[in-house]
């Protein structure tokens, strides 16, 4: 198999590592993208494409493309292509044979399926992707601008492709037809980046992501609690050139100022009491990758000034050190707060706001996402059933109508928890409305109550809403309501609000 490969032992070790990495892909879209990237690296080609046949086996859909080491996002409408228009693709598919060409520049073969290349494509390898029952289900295409003999990779790529198609089929069965990330051979990650939703507002979000994906600009994700800001940040990282490096998340509201500074910048031995050794911070840990600063609106003003220098100069100075050093980290910030209003109130630095908001993306609340509620509900149900090793119940029309009538103030996070609870409650084979407990916007007012009792009821409802929105974090609730924390704790005790109620 490796007779025509230069340094066959090194190639065999790299191929073994590829199998290991591909086996860890949790999504169909991620699997195909990784396959294209790995094939390009193994062959040393600038381009690798993965095509899948549609259900009728009459057309190919470009499901993943790696060009110059970067995964290329594409609009879904531009993906389908009639493979009968390409002689090389047609021959490889119909004959189930690998095709290697070293003279594409001669113009003898049509290459409309390849992207434009300034130097022109000179070498090409087409390898059929064989699935279950030895049926050809697609093609792997590798191309180089240099004149090279790629035939030596055909056999090992054929075996690798068979493994990938088996994994692909397994992931499709586990995730279910309702939540497939690849439909009719077209990778939705090409336009949706693995995110779920086809509503107009989500398509607009995908377009914004595509604009900033391969740039170094800082991204500011803004949206209500539970809209999926961390999920979007991870999608940006996973589909960017930094995807092979670390993705680190730090919640700026989780630490007091002095601890947050040492967590981000690191420190040197003796910097403060208890610093008995050097420790690198998250900026260093995320070198070459992405650092998500969640709840950036809760970062103390003094630390905001230090973050501004990091963004402007691209360097940090650990606590207790006299020397600064450069870092290469992409910063993504996220918040549910109105930073512009905080700037006007003097609670957030104006210069930092404009530096963070190089490319703002507003994530829509679930109530604005049209029919995405049903798609998300099915997705969470599939995942919950797979985790619990249970059969997936059917969805009754009444249950779907029940969900669609709700505003979901907790957004996607609330929907996820609600569906996971329904999976546990559903003992039959079908979801019913009673399996989904929808929280009312407010409590009904008892006309027999006096003014004080009615005011306490309204206050109790307001406090519970704020607690649930902030995941029970009382410090954030006190800050949002403009109360001292001690006063908030007193009111919670007076109104008998328990921890269980605040997390409901």
C-alpha positions as CSV (number, residue, x, y, z in Angstrom):
1,X,0.0,0.0,0.0
2,X,2.9,2.4,0.8
3,X,5.3,1.2,-1.9
4,X,5.1,4.5,-3.9
5,X,5.1,6.8,-0.8
6,X,8.1,8.7,0.2
7,X,9.0,8.0,3.8
8,X,6.4,5.3,4.2
9,X,6.9,4.8,7.9
10,X,6.3,8.5,8.7
11,X,3.3,8.4,6.4
12,X,1.9,5.3,8.1
13,X,2.2,7.0,11.5
14,X,0.5,10.1,10.2
15,X,-2.3,8.0,8.7
16,X,-2.8,6.2,12.0
17,X,-3.2,9.6,13.7
18,X,-5.7,10.6,11.1
19,X,-7.9,7.6,11.9
20,X,-7.7,8.4,15.6
21,X,-8.7,12.1,15.0
22,X,-11.6,11.2,12.6
23,X,-13.0,8.7,15.1
24,X,-13.5,11.5,17.6
25,X,-15.8,13.6,15.4
26,X,-19.2,14.0,17.1
27,X,-21.0,15.5,14.1
28,X,-21.4,14.5,10.5
29,X,-20.4,18.0,9.3
30,X,-17.3,18.0,11.5
31,X,-16.3,14.5,10.3
32,X,-16.4,15.5,6.6
33,X,-14.5,18.8,7.2
34,X,-11.8,17.0,9.1
35,X,-11.6,14.3,6.4
36,X,-10.9,17.0,3.8
37,X,-8.3,18.7,5.9
38,X,-6.5,15.5,6.8
39,X,-6.5,14.3,3.2
40,X,-4.9,17.6,2.1
41,X,-2.2,17.3,4.8
42,X,-1.4,13.6,4.1
43,X,-1.1,14.2,0.3
44,X,0.6,17.6,0.5
45,X,-2.0,19.0,-1.8
46,X,-3.3,22.6,-1.6
47,X,-6.9,21.4,-2.2
48,X,-9.0,18.5,-1.0
49,X,-12.8,18.2,-1.6
50,X,-15.4,15.7,-0.4
51,X,-18.4,15.1,-2.6
52,X,-21.4,13.1,-1.6
53,X,-24.1,11.7,-4.0
54,X,-27.7,12.7,-3.4
55,X,-30.5,10.2,-2.7
56,X,-31.1,9.6,-6.4
57,X,-27.3,9.1,-7.2
58,X,-27.7,11.6,-10.0
59,X,-25.8,14.6,-8.7
60,X,-22.9,15.4,-6.4
61,X,-23.0,17.8,-3.5
62,X,-19.8,19.5,-2.3
63,X,-19.9,18.7,1.4
64,X,-16.4,19.9,2.5
65,X,-13.5,21.7,0.9
66,X,-10.1,22.5,2.3
67,X,-8.1,25.1,0.4
68,X,-4.6,26.1,1.5
69,X,-5.2,24.6,4.9
70,X,-8.5,26.4,5.5
71,X,-12.0,25.0,5.4
72,X,-14.1,26.9,2.9
73,X,-17.6,27.9,3.8
74,X,-20.0,27.9,0.8
75,X,-23.6,28.9,0.2
76,X,-25.9,25.9,0.1
77,X,-27.5,27.0,-3.2
78,X,-24.2,26.8,-5.0
79,X,-23.2,23.3,-3.9
80,X,-25.2,20.8,-6.1
81,X,-23.5,20.0,-9.3
82,X,-24.4,17.5,-12.0
83,X,-21.4,15.2,-12.1
84,X,-22.1,14.0,-15.6
85,X,-20.6,17.3,-16.7
86,X,-17.2,16.3,-15.5
87,X,-15.5,13.4,-17.3
88,X,-13.0,12.7,-14.5
89,X,-15.6,12.6,-11.8
90,X,-18.0,10.6,-13.9
91,X,-15.4,8.0,-14.8
92,X,-14.2,7.6,-11.2
93,X,-17.8,7.2,-9.9
94,X,-19.1,4.9,-12.6
95,X,-16.1,2.7,-12.7
96,X,-15.4,2.8,-9.0
97,X,-11.7,3.4,-9.8
98,X,-9.2,6.0,-8.5
99,X,-8.1,8.4,-11.2
100,X,-4.7,10.2,-11.1
101,X,-3.8,12.9,-13.6
102,X,-0.5,14.8,-13.7
103,X,-1.2,17.1,-16.7
104,X,-4.4,19.1,-15.9
105,X,-2.7,22.1,-17.4
106,X,-2.9,20.6,-20.8
107,X,-6.6,21.4,-21.0
108,X,-7.6,17.9,-22.0
109,X,-9.9,17.5,-19.0
110,X,-12.7,19.8,-17.8
111,X,-12.0,21.1,-14.3
112,X,-14.9,23.4,-13.7
113,X,-15.5,21.7,-10.3
114,X,-12.2,23.0,-9.0
115,X,-11.9,26.5,-7.5
116,X,-9.9,29.2,-9.3
117,X,-6.1,29.0,-8.8
118,X,-3.7,31.7,-9.8
119,X,-1.0,29.2,-10.8
120,X,-3.5,26.7,-12.3
121,X,-4.1,23.1,-11.2
122,X,-1.6,20.6,-12.5
123,X,-2.2,17.3,-10.6
124,X,-5.4,15.6,-9.5
125,X,-6.5,12.5,-7.7
126,X,-10.1,11.2,-7.5
127,X,-10.8,8.4,-5.1
128,X,-14.3,6.8,-4.8
129,X,-15.8,6.8,-1.3
130,X,-17.4,3.4,-0.7
131,X,-20.0,2.9,1.9
132,X,-21.9,0.0,3.3
133,X,-22.7,-2.9,0.9
134,X,-19.8,-1.7,-1.3
135,X,-21.9,1.1,-2.8
136,X,-20.1,4.2,-4.1
137,X,-21.5,7.2,-2.1
138,X,-19.1,10.0,-3.1
139,X,-15.7,11.1,-4.1
140,X,-12.6,12.5,-2.5
141,X,-10.7,14.9,-4.8
142,X,-7.2,16.2,-4.1
143,X,-5.5,18.7,-6.4
144,X,-2.1,20.4,-6.5
145,X,-0.7,23.3,-8.5
146,X,2.6,21.3,-8.9
147,X,3.1,18.4,-11.2
148,X,3.0,15.4,-8.9
149,X,2.2,11.7,-9.1
150,X,-0.6,11.2,-6.5
151,X,-1.5,7.7,-7.5
152,X,0.4,6.3,-4.5
153,X,-2.2,7.7,-2.1
154,X,-5.2,6.1,-3.8
155,X,-5.2,2.8,-1.9
156,X,-4.7,4.2,1.6
157,X,-7.2,7.1,0.8
158,X,-9.7,4.5,-0.4
159,X,-9.5,2.6,2.9
160,X,-9.6,5.9,4.9
161,X,-12.7,6.9,2.8
162,X,-14.4,3.6,3.6
163,X,-13.8,4.2,7.4
164,X,-15.1,7.8,7.1
165,X,-18.3,6.7,5.3
166,X,-18.9,4.0,8.0
167,X,-18.5,6.7,10.7
168,X,-20.7,9.1,8.7
169,X,-23.5,6.5,8.5
170,X,-23.2,5.8,12.2
171,X,-23.4,9.4,13.1
172,X,-26.5,9.9,10.9
173,X,-28.2,7.0,12.6
174,X,-27.4,8.2,16.1
175,X,-28.5,11.8,15.4
176,X,-31.7,10.8,13.5
177,X,-33.1,12.0,10.2
178,X,-34.7,15.0,11.8
179,X,-31.4,16.4,13.0
180,X,-29.1,15.4,10.2
181,X,-26.3,17.9,9.6
182,X,-25.9,16.7,6.1
183,X,-29.0,16.6,3.9
184,X,-29.0,15.0,0.5
185,X,-25.2,15.0,0.5
186,X,-25.0,18.8,1.2
187,X,-23.2,19.8,4.3
188,X,-25.2,22.4,6.3
189,X,-22.0,23.4,8.1
190,X,-21.0,25.0,4.9
191,X,-23.6,27.7,5.6
192,X,-24.7,27.1,9.1
193,X,-21.3,26.1,10.7
194,X,-22.9,23.3,12.6
195,X,-25.5,25.6,14.2
196,X,-29.2,24.6,14.1
197,X,-31.9,26.8,12.5
198,X,-33.1,27.9,9.1
199,X,-35.0,31.0,10.0
200,X,-34.2,34.3,8.3
201,X,-32.5,35.8,11.4
202,X,-30.3,32.7,11.7
203,X,-29.3,32.8,8.0
204,X,-28.3,36.4,8.6
205,X,-26.2,35.3,11.5
206,X,-24.5,32.7,9.3
207,X,-23.7,35.4,6.8
208,X,-22.1,37.5,9.5
209,X,-20.0,34.6,10.7
210,X,-18.8,33.9,7.2
211,X,-17.5,37.5,6.9
212,X,-15.3,37.3,10.0
213,X,-14.3,33.6,10.0
214,X,-10.9,34.0,8.4
215,X,-10.0,37.5,9.7
216,X,-8.2,38.4,12.9
217,X,-10.9,40.8,14.0
218,X,-12.3,40.8,17.5
219,X,-15.9,39.6,17.6
220,X,-18.5,40.8,20.1
221,X,-21.5,38.4,20.6
222,X,-24.5,40.1,22.1
223,X,-27.8,38.5,23.0
224,X,-30.1,37.5,25.8
225,X,-29.1,34.8,28.3
226,X,-29.5,31.4,26.7
227,X,-29.3,32.4,23.1
228,X,-26.1,30.3,22.5
229,X,-23.3,32.8,22.6
230,X,-20.7,30.2,23.6
231,X,-22.0,27.8,21.0
232,X,-21.5,30.4,18.3
233,X,-18.1,31.3,19.6
234,X,-17.1,27.7,19.4
235,X,-18.5,27.4,15.9
236,X,-16.3,30.4,14.8
237,X,-13.3,28.7,16.3
238,X,-14.0,25.3,14.9
239,X,-14.4,26.6,11.3
240,X,-11.5,29.0,11.4
241,X,-7.8,28.5,10.7
242,X,-7.3,28.3,14.5
243,X,-9.4,25.2,14.9
244,X,-6.4,22.9,15.7
245,X,-5.4,25.1,18.6
246,X,-7.1,25.6,22.0
247,X,-10.6,27.1,22.6
248,X,-10.8,28.5,26.1
249,X,-13.7,30.0,27.9
250,X,-13.5,32.4,30.8
251,X,-16.6,33.9,32.5
252,X,-15.6,37.4,33.7
253,X,-18.3,37.4,36.3
254,X,-17.1,34.2,38.0
255,X,-14.0,35.7,39.7
256,X,-13.3,38.8,41.8
257,X,-11.0,41.4,40.1
258,X,-7.6,40.2,41.5
259,X,-8.3,36.6,40.8
260,X,-9.6,37.3,37.3
261,X,-6.4,39.2,36.5
262,X,-4.1,36.4,37.6
263,X,-6.3,33.9,35.8
264,X,-6.0,35.8,32.5
265,X,-2.5,37.1,32.6
266,X,-0.8,34.5,34.8
267,X,1.8,35.3,37.4
268,X,5.4,34.8,38.5
269,X,6.7,33.2,41.6
270,X,6.5,35.7,44.5
271,X,4.0,38.0,42.8
272,X,1.7,37.8,45.9
273,X,1.3,35.7,49.0
274,X,0.9,32.1,48.0
275,X,2.4,32.4,44.5
276,X,5.1,29.7,45.1
277,X,5.6,29.0,41.4
278,X,5.2,30.5,37.9
279,X,1.8,30.0,36.3
280,X,0.8,30.8,32.8
281,X,-2.5,32.6,32.3
282,X,-5.3,31.9,29.9
283,X,-3.9,34.2,27.2
284,X,-0.8,32.1,27.1
285,X,-2.8,28.8,27.3
286,X,-4.9,29.9,24.3
287,X,-1.8,30.7,22.2
288,X,-2.6,30.3,18.5
289,X,-6.3,29.6,19.4
290,X,-9.3,31.4,20.7
291,X,-10.2,32.9,24.0
292,X,-13.9,33.6,24.8
293,X,-14.4,36.3,27.4
294,X,-18.0,35.6,28.5
295,X,-20.0,38.2,30.3
296,X,-17.5,40.9,29.4
297,X,-19.8,43.5,30.7
298,X,-19.1,42.3,34.3
299,X,-15.3,42.9,34.0
300,X,-14.1,45.5,36.5
301,X,-13.0,48.9,35.1
302,X,-9.4,48.6,36.2
303,X,-9.0,45.3,34.4
304,X,-10.7,46.7,31.3
305,X,-7.7,49.0,30.8
306,X,-5.3,46.1,30.8
307,X,-7.5,44.2,28.4
308,X,-7.5,47.2,26.1
309,X,-3.6,47.1,25.9
310,X,-3.7,43.4,25.1
311,X,-6.1,44.1,22.2
312,X,-4.1,47.1,20.9
313,X,-0.5,45.9,21.4
314,X,-1.0,42.1,21.3
315,X,1.2,41.6,24.3
316,X,0.7,40.7,28.0
317,X,2.7,41.1,31.2
318,X,2.1,38.5,33.9
319,X,1.7,39.6,37.5
320,X,5.1,40.1,39.2
321,X,7.0,40.2,35.9
322,X,8.9,43.2,34.5
323,X,8.8,41.9,30.9
324,X,6.0,41.8,28.4
325,X,5.7,39.2,25.6
326,X,3.7,38.9,22.5
327,X,0.7,36.6,22.1
328,X,-1.3,35.3,19.2
329,X,-4.8,34.8,20.4
330,X,-8.2,35.6,18.9
331,X,-10.5,37.3,21.4
332,X,-14.2,36.8,21.2
333,X,-16.3,38.7,23.8
334,X,-19.9,37.9,24.8
335,X,-22.4,39.6,26.9
336,X,-26.2,39.9,27.5
337,X,-25.8,43.5,28.6
338,X,-26.2,46.7,26.6
339,X,-22.6,47.8,26.5
340,X,-23.4,51.1,24.9
341,X,-25.8,52.0,27.7
342,X,-23.1,51.0,30.2
343,X,-20.6,53.3,28.4
344,X,-23.0,56.2,28.8
345,X,-23.3,55.4,32.5
346,X,-19.6,55.2,33.0
347,X,-19.7,51.5,33.8
348,X,-17.7,50.4,30.7
349,X,-14.7,52.0,29.0
350,X,-15.7,53.6,25.7
351,X,-12.3,52.9,24.1
352,X,-12.5,49.2,25.0
353,X,-16.1,49.0,23.7
354,X,-15.1,50.2,20.3
355,X,-12.1,47.9,20.2
356,X,-14.2,44.9,21.2
357,X,-17.0,45.8,18.8
358,X,-14.8,45.5,15.6
359,X,-17.4,43.0,14.4
360,X,-20.5,42.8,16.5
361,X,-23.0,39.9,16.0
362,X,-26.4,40.2,17.6
363,X,-27.8,36.7,18.4
364,X,-31.6,36.6,18.0
365,X,-33.8,35.4,20.9
366,X,-35.7,32.2,20.3
367,X,-39.1,33.9,20.0
368,X,-37.8,35.6,16.8
369,X,-36.6,32.4,15.2
370,X,-39.9,31.3,13.5
371,X,-39.9,27.5,13.2
372,X,-36.5,26.9,14.7
373,X,-38.1,25.9,18.0
374,X,-39.3,22.6,16.6
375,X,-36.0,21.8,14.9
376,X,-34.1,22.5,18.1
377,X,-36.6,20.5,20.2
378,X,-36.1,17.5,18.0
379,X,-32.3,17.9,18.1
380,X,-32.3,18.0,21.9
381,X,-34.6,15.1,22.1
382,X,-32.3,13.0,19.9
383,X,-29.3,13.9,22.0
384,X,-31.0,13.2,25.3
385,X,-32.3,9.8,24.1
386,X,-28.9,8.8,22.8
387,X,-27.3,9.8,26.1
388,X,-29.9,7.8,28.1
389,X,-29.8,4.9,25.5
390,X,-33.6,5.2,25.1
391,X,-35.8,5.0,22.0
392,X,-36.8,8.4,20.6
393,X,-40.5,9.1,21.2
394,X,-42.7,10.5,18.5
395,X,-43.9,14.1,18.6
396,X,-47.6,14.6,18.9
397,X,-49.1,17.7,17.1
398,X,-50.4,18.9,20.4
399,X,-47.0,18.8,22.0
400,X,-45.5,20.8,19.1
401,X,-48.3,23.3,19.2
402,X,-47.7,23.6,22.9
403,X,-44.1,24.5,22.5
404,X,-44.7,26.9,19.6
405,X,-47.1,28.9,21.7
406,X,-44.5,29.7,24.4
407,X,-42.2,32.7,24.3
408,X,-39.2,31.0,26.0
409,X,-37.7,33.8,28.1
410,X,-34.8,31.6,28.8
411,X,-34.3,31.0,25.1
412,X,-32.4,27.9,23.8
413,X,-31.1,27.0,27.2
414,X,-34.6,26.8,28.6
415,X,-35.8,24.8,25.7
416,X,-33.0,22.3,26.1
417,X,-33.7,21.8,29.8
418,X,-37.4,21.4,29.1
419,X,-36.9,18.8,26.4
420,X,-34.5,16.8,28.5
421,X,-37.0,16.7,31.3
422,X,-39.7,15.7,28.9
423,X,-37.6,12.7,27.8
424,X,-37.4,11.5,31.4
425,X,-41.2,12.0,31.9
426,X,-42.3,10.4,28.7
427,X,-43.0,6.7,29.4
428,X,-45.0,6.0,26.3
429,X,-43.9,6.3,22.7
430,X,-45.1,9.9,22.1
431,X,-44.4,13.3,23.6
432,X,-47.6,15.0,25.0
433,X,-48.2,18.6,26.2
434,X,-48.2,17.5,29.9
435,X,-44.5,16.4,29.5
436,X,-43.6,20.1,29.0
437,X,-44.0,22.4,31.9
438,X,-44.2,26.0,30.6
439,X,-43.5,28.7,33.0
440,X,-46.1,31.5,33.0
441,X,-44.9,35.1,32.6
442,X,-46.5,36.1,35.8
443,X,-48.6,34.9,38.7
444,X,-52.4,35.4,38.7
445,X,-53.5,38.1,41.2
446,X,-55.8,37.0,43.9
447,X,-58.4,39.7,44.2
448,X,-58.7,39.0,47.9
449,X,-55.2,40.1,48.7
450,X,-54.5,43.5,50.2
451,X,-52.0,46.0,48.6
452,X,-49.0,44.8,50.6
453,X,-49.6,41.2,49.7
454,X,-50.1,42.1,46.0
455,X,-46.8,44.1,46.0
456,X,-45.0,41.1,47.6
457,X,-46.4,38.8,44.9
458,X,-45.1,41.2,42.1
459,X,-41.7,41.5,43.9
460,X,-41.4,37.8,44.2
461,X,-42.1,37.2,40.5
462,X,-39.6,39.9,39.5
463,X,-36.9,38.4,41.7
464,X,-37.5,34.9,40.4
465,X,-37.3,36.1,36.8
466,X,-34.0,37.8,37.5
467,X,-32.6,34.8,39.3
468,X,-33.5,32.4,36.5
469,X,-32.2,34.7,33.9
470,X,-28.8,34.9,35.7
471,X,-28.7,31.1,36.5
472,X,-29.2,31.8,40.2
473,X,-26.1,34.1,40.5
474,X,-27.2,36.5,43.3
475,X,-24.3,38.9,42.7
476,X,-25.4,39.4,39.1
477,X,-29.0,39.8,40.2
478,X,-28.1,42.4,42.8
479,X,-26.1,44.3,40.3
480,X,-28.9,44.2,37.7
481,X,-31.6,45.4,40.2
482,X,-29.3,48.0,41.7
483,X,-29.5,46.5,45.2
484,X,-26.7,45.8,47.7
485,X,-26.2,42.1,47.9
486,X,-27.1,42.0,51.6
487,X,-30.4,43.7,50.8
488,X,-31.2,41.2,48.1
489,X,-30.5,38.3,50.4
490,X,-32.8,39.8,53.0
491,X,-35.6,40.1,50.4
492,X,-35.1,36.6,49.2
493,X,-35.4,35.3,52.8
494,X,-38.4,37.5,53.6
495,X,-40.2,36.2,50.5
496,X,-39.2,32.5,51.1
497,X,-37.5,32.2,47.7
498,X,-35.5,28.9,47.8
499,X,-32.5,27.9,45.7
500,X,-34.6,25.3,43.9
501,X,-37.1,27.9,42.8
502,X,-34.4,30.2,41.5
503,X,-32.9,27.5,39.3
504,X,-36.3,26.3,37.9
